[in-house]
């Protein structure tokens, strides 16, 4: 079972309604920072295992 374009658009529309257009850039920045930190932590953990 996969998610189609209509489901993705529906989810994005609901998020837009819940948070409003002004909050979306802030939420995107926060999400991006969180993903970057997660990747950095994974990369750091892999380096520790190889040493």
Gaussian input, Z-matrix of N, CA and C with variables (Angstrom, degrees):
# hf/3-21g

backbone

0 1
 N
 C     1     B1
 C     2     B2     1     A1
 N     3     B3     2     A2     1     D1
 C     4     B4     3     A3     2     D2
 C     5     B5     4     A4     3     D3
 N     6     B6     5     A5     4     D4
 C     7     B7     6     A6     5     D5
 C     8     B8     7     A7     6     D6
 N     9     B9     8     A8     7     D7
 C    10    B10     9     A9     8     D8
 C    11    B11    10    A10     9     D9
 N    12    B12    11    A11    10    D10
 C    13    B13    12    A12    11    D11
 C    14    B14    13    A13    12    D12
 N    15    B15    14    A14    13    D13
 C    16    B16    15    A15    14    D14
 C    17    B17    16    A16    15    D15
 N    18    B18    17    A17    16    D16
 C    19    B19    18    A18    17    D17
 C    20    B20    19    A19    18    D18
 N    21    B21    20    A20    19    D19
 C    22    B22    21    A21    20    D20
 C    23    B23    22    A22    21    D21
 N    24    B24    23    A23    22    D22
 C    25    B25    24    A24    23    D23
 C    26    B26    25    A25    24    D24
 N    27    B27    26    A26    25    D25
 C    28    B28    27    A27    26    D26
 C    29    B29    28    A28    27    D27
 N    30    B30    29    A29    28    D28
 C    31    B31    30    A30    29    D29
 C    32    B32    31    A31    30    D30
 N    33    B33    32    A32    31    D31
 C    34    B34    33    A33    32    D32
 C    35    B35    34    A34    33    D33
 N    36    B36    35    A35    34    D34
 C    37    B37    36    A36    35    D35
 C    38    B38    37    A37    36    D36
 N    39    B39    38    A38    37    D37
 C    40    B40    39    A39    38    D38
 C    41    B41    40    A40    39    D39
 N    42    B42    41    A41    40    D40
 C    43    B43    42    A42    41    D41
 C    44    B44    43    A43    42    D42
 N    45    B45    44    A44    43    D43
 C    46    B46    45    A45    44    D44
 C    47    B47    46    A46    45    D45
 N    48    B48    47    A47    46    D46
 C    49    B49    48    A48    47    D47
 C    50    B50    49    A49    48    D48
 N    51    B51    50    A50    49    D49
 C    52    B52    51    A51    50    D50
 C    53    B53    52    A52    51    D51
 N    54    B54    53    A53    52    D52
 C    55    B55    54    A54    53    D53
 C    56    B56    55    A55    54    D54
 N    57    B57    56    A56    55    D55
 C    58    B58    57    A57    56    D56
 C    59    B59    58    A58    57    D57
 N    60    B60    59    A59    58    D58
 C    61    B61    60    A60    59    D59
 C    62    B62    61    A61    60    D60
 N    63    B63    62    A62    61    D61
 C    64    B64    63    A63    62    D62
 C    65    B65    64    A64    63    D63
 N    66    B66    65    A65    64    D64
 C    67    B67    66    A66    65    D65
 C    68    B68    67    A67    66    D66
 N    69    B69    68    A68    67    D67
 C    70    B70    69    A69    68    D68
 C    71    B71    70    A70    69    D69
 N    72    B72    71    A71    70    D70
 C    73    B73    72    A72    71    D71
 C    74    B74    73    A73    72    D72
 N    75    B75    74    A74    73    D73
 C    76    B76    75    A75    74    D74
 C    77    B77    76    A76    75    D75
 N    78    B78    77    A77    76    D76
 C    79    B79    78    A78    77    D77
 C    80    B80    79    A79    78    D78
 N    81    B81    80    A80    79    D79
 C    82    B82    81    A81    80    D80
 C    83    B83    82    A82    81    D81
 N    84    B84    83    A83    82    D82
 C    85    B85    84    A84    83    D83
 C    86    B86    85    A85    84    D84
 N    87    B87    86    A86    85    D85
 C    88    B88    87    A87    86    D86
 C    89    B89    88    A88    87    D87
 N    90    B90    89    A89    88    D88
 C    91    B91    90    A90    89    D89
 C    92    B92    91    A91    90    D90
 N    93    B93    92    A92    91    D91
 C    94    B94    93    A93    92    D92
 C    95    B95    94    A94    93    D93
 N    96    B96    95    A95    94    D94
 C    97    B97    96    A96    95    D95
 C    98    B98    97    A97    96    D96
 N    99    B99    98    A98    97    D97
 C   100   B100    99    A99    98    D98
 C   101   B101   100   A100    99    D99
 N   102   B102   101   A101   100   D100
 C   103   B103   102   A102   101   D101
 C   104   B104   103   A103   102   D102
 N   105   B105   104   A104   103   D103
 C   106   B106   105   A105   104   D104
 C   107   B107   106   A106   105   D105
 N   108   B108   107   A107   106   D106
 C   109   B109   108   A108   107   D107
 C   110   B110   109   A109   108   D108
 N   111   B111   110   A110   109   D109
 C   112   B112   111   A111   110   D110
 C   113   B113   112   A112   111   D111
 N   114   B114   113   A113   112   D112
 C   115   B115   114   A114   113   D113
 C   116   B116   115   A115   114   D114
 N   117   B117   116   A116   115   D115
 C   118   B118   117   A117   116   D116
 C   119   B119   118   A118   117   D117
 N   120   B120   119   A119   118   D118
 C   121   B121   120   A120   119   D119
 C   122   B122   121   A121   120   D120
 N   123   B123   122   A122   121   D121
 C   124   B124   123   A123   122   D122
 C   125   B125   124   A124   123   D123
 N   126   B126   125   A125   124   D124
 C   127   B127   126   A126   125   D125
 C   128   B128   127   A127   126   D126
 N   129   B129   128   A128   127   D127
 C   130   B130   129   A129   128   D128
 C   131   B131   130   A130   129   D129
 N   132   B132   131   A131   130   D130
 C   133   B133   132   A132   131   D131
 C   134   B134   133   A133   132   D132
 N   135   B135   134   A134   133   D133
 C   136   B136   135   A135   134   D134
 C   137   B137   136   A136   135   D135
 N   138   B138   137   A137   136   D136
 C   139   B139   138   A138   137   D137
 C   140   B140   139   A139   138   D138
 N   141   B141   140   A140   139   D139
 C   142   B142   141   A141   140   D140
 C   143   B143   142   A142   141   D141
 N   144   B144   143   A143   142   D142
 C   145   B145   144   A144   143   D143
 C   146   B146   145   A145   144   D144
 N   147   B147   146   A146   145   D145
 C   148   B148   147   A147   146   D146
 C   149   B149   148   A148   147   D147
 N   150   B150   149   A149   148   D148
 C   151   B151   150   A150   149   D149
 C   152   B152   151   A151   150   D150

   B1=1.4415
   B2=1.5228
   B3=1.2930
   B4=1.4526
   B5=1.5223
   B6=1.3045
   B7=1.4601
   B8=1.5170
   B9=1.3051
   B10=1.4551
   B11=1.5176
   B12=1.3296
   B13=1.4629
   B14=1.5195
   B15=1.3137
   B16=1.4606
   B17=1.5254
   B18=1.3320
   B19=1.4591
   B20=1.5251
   B21=1.3324
   B22=1.4633
   B23=1.5304
   B24=1.3259
   B25=1.4614
   B26=1.5248
   B27=1.3138
   B28=1.4532
   B29=1.5271
   B30=1.3158
   B31=1.4632
   B32=1.5248
   B33=1.3295
   B34=1.4627
   B35=1.5234
   B36=1.3069
   B37=1.4591
   B38=1.5331
   B39=1.3118
   B40=1.4704
   B41=1.5262
   B42=1.3284
   B43=1.4646
   B44=1.5181
   B45=1.3182
   B46=1.4664
   B47=1.5232
   B48=1.3162
   B49=1.4693
   B50=1.5320
   B51=1.3333
   B52=1.4647
   B53=1.5229
   B54=1.3241
   B55=1.4578
   B56=1.5222
   B57=1.2970
   B58=1.4558
   B59=1.5183
   B60=1.3188
   B61=1.4627
   B62=1.5257
   B63=1.3058
   B64=1.4730
   B65=1.5171
   B66=1.3007
   B67=1.4683
   B68=1.5314
   B69=1.3175
   B70=1.4599
   B71=1.5315
   B72=1.3460
   B73=1.4674
   B74=1.5291
   B75=1.3137
   B76=1.4620
   B77=1.5277
   B78=1.3117
   B79=1.4588
   B80=1.5332
   B81=1.3286
   B82=1.4632
   B83=1.5176
   B84=1.3163
   B85=1.4695
   B86=1.5197
   B87=1.3088
   B88=1.4653
   B89=1.5182
   B90=1.3095
   B91=1.4595
   B92=1.5242
   B93=1.3237
   B94=1.4628
   B95=1.5174
   B96=1.3306
   B97=1.4727
   B98=1.5162
   B99=1.3188
   B100=1.4612
   B101=1.5186
   B102=1.3249
   B103=1.4725
   B104=1.5269
   B105=1.3510
   B106=1.4711
   B107=1.5217
   B108=1.3249
   B109=1.4612
   B110=1.5294
   B111=1.3140
   B112=1.4643
   B113=1.5219
   B114=1.3417
   B115=1.4704
   B116=1.5194
   B117=1.3333
   B118=1.4566
   B119=1.5226
   B120=1.3271
   B121=1.4594
   B122=1.5235
   B123=1.3285
   B124=1.4636
   B125=1.5148
   B126=1.3205
   B127=1.4615
   B128=1.5199
   B129=1.3162
   B130=1.4630
   B131=1.5282
   B132=1.3178
   B133=1.4731
   B134=1.5285
   B135=1.3298
   B136=1.4580
   B137=1.5231
   B138=1.3518
   B139=1.4591
   B140=1.5175
   B141=1.3489
   B142=1.4495
   B143=1.5190
   B144=1.3114
   B145=1.4550
   B146=1.5167
   B147=1.3317
   B148=1.4578
   B149=1.5196
   B150=1.3260
   B151=1.4814
   B152=1.4896
   A1=108.84
   A2=116.90
   A3=120.30
   A4=110.38
   A5=114.72
   A6=120.64
   A7=108.31
   A8=117.21
   A9=122.31
   A10=111.73
   A11=114.70
   A12=120.63
   A13=112.05
   A14=117.11
   A15=118.66
   A16=111.56
   A17=116.83
   A18=120.22
   A19=111.03
   A20=116.94
   A21=120.79
   A22=110.30
   A23=117.44
   A24=120.69
   A25=111.68
   A26=117.12
   A27=121.16
   A28=111.01
   A29=117.39
   A30=121.53
   A31=110.54
   A32=117.50
   A33=120.94
   A34=111.72
   A35=117.39
   A36=122.00
   A37=110.89
   A38=116.45
   A39=120.64
   A40=110.30
   A41=117.19
   A42=120.46
   A43=110.49
   A44=117.12
   A45=121.53
   A46=110.57
   A47=117.54
   A48=121.10
   A49=110.64
   A50=116.85
   A51=120.08
   A52=112.88
   A53=117.28
   A54=120.38
   A55=113.67
   A56=118.37
   A57=121.11
   A58=111.03
   A59=115.36
   A60=120.64
   A61=112.39
   A62=118.21
   A63=120.64
   A64=112.58
   A65=118.17
   A66=121.85
   A67=113.31
   A68=118.38
   A69=120.80
   A70=113.59
   A71=120.94
   A72=118.74
   A73=112.67
   A74=116.37
   A75=120.47
   A76=111.15
   A77=116.08
   A78=120.92
   A79=109.91
   A80=116.65
   A81=120.53
   A82=112.39
   A83=116.84
   A84=120.56
   A85=110.80
   A86=116.52
   A87=120.84
   A88=111.12
   A89=116.01
   A90=120.59
   A91=110.96
   A92=116.75
   A93=121.06
   A94=112.33
   A95=116.03
   A96=119.68
   A97=110.84
   A98=116.30
   A99=120.15
   A100=112.39
   A101=116.50
   A102=120.75
   A103=110.09
   A104=116.80
   A105=120.17
   A106=111.31
   A107=117.16
   A108=120.96
   A109=110.90
   A110=117.22
   A111=121.35
   A112=110.69
   A113=116.62
   A114=120.04
   A115=111.10
   A116=116.53
   A117=120.26
   A118=110.44
   A119=116.72
   A120=121.10
   A121=110.78
   A122=117.79
   A123=120.37
   A124=110.90
   A125=116.30
   A126=120.69
   A127=110.38
   A128=117.08
   A129=121.88
   A130=110.55
   A131=116.40
   A132=120.61
   A133=110.50
   A134=117.73
   A135=121.01
   A136=111.09
   A137=118.37
   A138=121.50
   A139=110.27
   A140=117.20
   A141=120.67
   A142=111.42
   A143=118.71
   A144=121.96
   A145=111.93
   A146=118.04
   A147=120.72
   A148=112.78
   A149=118.04
   A150=120.83
   A151=112.04
   D1=125.26
   D2=-179.43
   D3=-122.57
   D4=161.21
   D5=179.66
   D6=-90.13
   D7=128.00
   D8=179.00
   D9=-92.01
   D10=178.02
   D11=-178.33
   D12=-64.53
   D13=-35.64
   D14=-178.58
   D15=-67.02
   D16=-38.41
   D17=177.56
   D18=-65.96
   D19=-41.72
   D20=179.01
   D21=-63.30
   D22=-44.45
   D23=178.28
   D24=-63.10
   D25=-39.22
   D26=177.87
   D27=-63.53
   D28=-44.09
   D29=178.35
   D30=-62.63
   D31=-44.86
   D32=178.44
   D33=-62.55
   D34=-39.10
   D35=178.25
   D36=-63.97
   D37=-42.77
   D38=178.41
   D39=-64.45
   D40=-41.88
   D41=177.47
   D42=-61.79
   D43=-42.23
   D44=178.33
   D45=-60.49
   D46=-42.36
   D47=179.45
   D48=-67.03
   D49=-42.76
   D50=-176.75
   D51=-67.46
   D52=-44.69
   D53=-172.37
   D54=-100.06
   D55=-22.70
   D56=-178.50
   D57=85.48
   D58=158.18
   D59=-175.54
   D60=-69.12
   D61=-28.58
   D62=-177.68
   D63=-72.98
   D64=-29.56
   D65=-178.06
   D66=-85.12
   D67=-19.82
   D68=-174.63
   D69=-59.75
   D70=-43.82
   D71=177.94
   D72=-61.44
   D73=-38.13
   D74=178.22
   D75=-64.59
   D76=-42.16
   D77=178.63
   D78=-64.92
   D79=-40.81
   D80=178.25
   D81=-62.63
   D82=-42.15
   D83=177.98
   D84=-62.94
   D85=-44.10
   D86=179.67
   D87=-62.80
   D88=-43.12
   D89=178.97
   D90=-64.14
   D91=-42.09
   D92=177.98
   D93=-62.29
   D94=-43.43
   D95=177.83
   D96=-62.21
   D97=-42.23
   D98=-179.84
   D99=-63.28
   D100=-41.66
   D101=178.58
   D102=-65.44
   D103=-42.86
   D104=178.65
   D105=-60.51
   D106=-44.78
   D107=179.61
   D108=-64.25
   D109=-39.11
   D110=178.66
   D111=-63.20
   D112=-45.91
   D113=178.92
   D114=-63.96
   D115=-40.33
   D116=179.25
   D117=-62.27
   D118=-42.15
   D119=178.96
   D120=-64.80
   D121=-40.98
   D122=178.16
   D123=-64.58
   D124=-42.73
   D125=179.97
   D126=-64.08
   D127=-41.76
   D128=179.14
   D129=-64.69
   D130=-38.57
   D131=179.78
   D132=-66.84
   D133=-39.54
   D134=178.51
   D135=-64.85
   D136=-37.33
   D137=178.26
   D138=-65.13
   D139=-38.40
   D140=179.34
   D141=-65.31
   D142=-35.88
   D143=-179.58
   D144=-70.27
   D145=-33.11
   D146=-177.79
   D147=-79.64
   D148=-19.45
   D149=-179.85
   D150=-81.04

